[in-house]
Amino acid sequence: MVTGTRDPHVETLRRLFETHPVWLAAARHLAPGACSAIRFSHRPREEWTLHGQEGRTVLEAGRAPDPDLAFTFPPAAIEKLDATRGGIADFSLALFRLIEETDPDLRVGFQVVAPFSRLVRRGYVRLLVAAGPRVLAFGVARGVATLGALRRRVERSRKDPKRS
């Protein structure tokens, strides 16, 4: 359910996904059909869908029919992402750090919904590689040094999101 009111945080995230050059470049690595479920912590009854459309990413009100990933964004995390500068690696690391954040006002909720094979087909691994060595080093520091380790982490996360 979406109330239809314009929320500045929702609009900021929409603007980032739909118009920011780095986010547009990142989206080009994803295949048609890639889709995420989006929620906002300050609007818990609403569901949103992030998906590709005509070569760009679109954030729309409504439930994602078959999402690959699910995110819950608090307002403070959206502000941090909006303040991020740089390339795909900078935005990827900012998002990953917000997923790891311990402060609930900053922590982005994250869940892998799709099986690893679908994530590969839809370009998410390609996007991680495109983000470059800093993002790969971030993964290695967390025990994800190979594609097999990434697959195991994804499958473990799907079974028990708290253990990822």
SULFEN-V51430 format. One record per residue. RES is the residue in one small letter. PHI is phi in whole degrees, 0 to 359 (999 if undefined). OMEGA is omega in whole degrees, -180 to 180 (999 if undefined). D_FIRST is the distance of its C-alpha to the first C-alpha in whole Angstrom. Layout:
RES/PHI/OMEGA/D_FIRST ; RES/PHI/OMEGA/D_FIRST
//
This chain:
m/999/179/0 ; v/236/-175/4 ; t/283/179/7 ; g/91/178/9 ; t/286/179/12 ; r/275/-180/14 ; d/255/-177/14 ; p/297/-180/18 ; h/286/176/17 ; v/299/-179/14 ; e/294/177/17 ; t/296/180/20 ; l/295/177/18 ; r/300/180/18 ; r/299/179/21 ; l/300/-179/23 ; f/298/-170/21 ; e/269/-173/22 ; t/228/-176/25 ; h/291/-176/27 ; p/304/-179/30 ; v/292/-180/30 ; w/292/176/26 ; l/293/178/27 ; a/297/179/30 ; a/297/-177/29 ; a/297/180/26 ; r/294/178/29 ; h/279/-177/30 ; l/268/-179/27 ; a/278/172/28 ; p/304/-179/26 ; g/98/177/23 ; a/299/-172/22 ; c/204/176/19 ; s/233/171/17 ; a/273/-178/13 ; i/236/172/13 ; r/230/176/11 ; f/238/-174/12 ; s/299/-178/14 ; h/272/177/14 ; r/222/-168/10 ; p/295/-178/10 ; r/273/-177/6 ; e/263/175/5 ; e/236/-178/6 ; w/228/178/9 ; t/234/173/12 ; l/249/-178/16 ; h/209/177/18 ; g/280/178/21 ; q/205/177/22 ; e/53/175/26 ; g/79/176/27 ; r/220/179/24 ; t/259/-177/21 ; v/232/174/18 ; l/255/-177/15 ; e/234/175/12 ; a/294/177/8 ; g/122/-177/7 ; r/288/175/8 ; a/289/-175/12 ; p/292/-177/14 ; d/207/-172/17 ; p/288/173/17 ; d/273/-177/21 ; l/227/176/20 ; a/226/-180/17 ; f/232/169/17 ; t/235/-176/15 ; f/255/170/17 ; p/276/-179/18 ; p/307/-178/19 ; a/296/178/23 ; a/292/178/22 ; i/297/178/21 ; e/298/178/24 ; k/297/179/26 ; l/297/180/25 ; d/296/-179/26 ; a/275/-178/29 ; t/289/178/30 ; r/236/177/33 ; g/120/-176/35 ; g/254/-178/34 ; i/302/-180/32 ; a/299/-178/34 ; d/297/179/33 ; f/290/178/29 ; s/298/-180/29 ; l/295/177/31 ; a/299/179/29 ; l/294/-180/26 ; f/298/179/28 ; r/294/177/29 ; l/290/176/26 ; i/292/180/25 ; e/276/-174/28 ; e/306/178/28 ; t/267/178/29 ; d/285/-177/27 ; p/298/177/24 ; d/285/-179/23 ; l/247/-172/24 ; r/290/174/23 ; v/274/174/21 ; g/290/-176/19 ; f/215/175/21 ; q/215/171/21 ; v/275/-178/23 ; v/258/-174/21 ; a/277/174/23 ; p/293/-176/27 ; f/304/-178/30 ; s/301/179/31 ; r/290/177/28 ; l/299/178/27 ; v/296/-179/31 ; r/301/-176/31 ; r/271/169/28 ; g/95/-178/30 ; y/293/178/28 ; v/292/176/32 ; r/302/178/33 ; l/294/177/31 ; l/300/179/32 ; v/295/179/36 ; a/296/179/35 ; a/293/170/34 ; g/98/-171/38 ; p/297/179/40 ; r/295/179/39 ; v/288/177/35 ; l/297/177/38 ; a/297/177/40 ; f/301/178/36 ; g/294/180/36 ; v/300/179/39 ; a/297/179/39 ; r/251/175/37 ; g/86/-180/39 ; v/245/-175/37 ; a/260/-177/40 ; t/225/176/40 ; l/297/177/38 ; g/297/178/38 ; a/294/177/37 ; l/295/178/34 ; r/300/179/34 ; r/297/179/34 ; r/296/179/32 ; v/297/-178/29 ; e/295/177/30 ; r/295/179/31 ; s/296/179/27 ; r/294/-179/25 ; k/283/-177/27 ; d/214/-175/27 ; p/305/-179/25 ; k/287/-179/27 ; r/270/-175/30 ; s/294/999/29
//
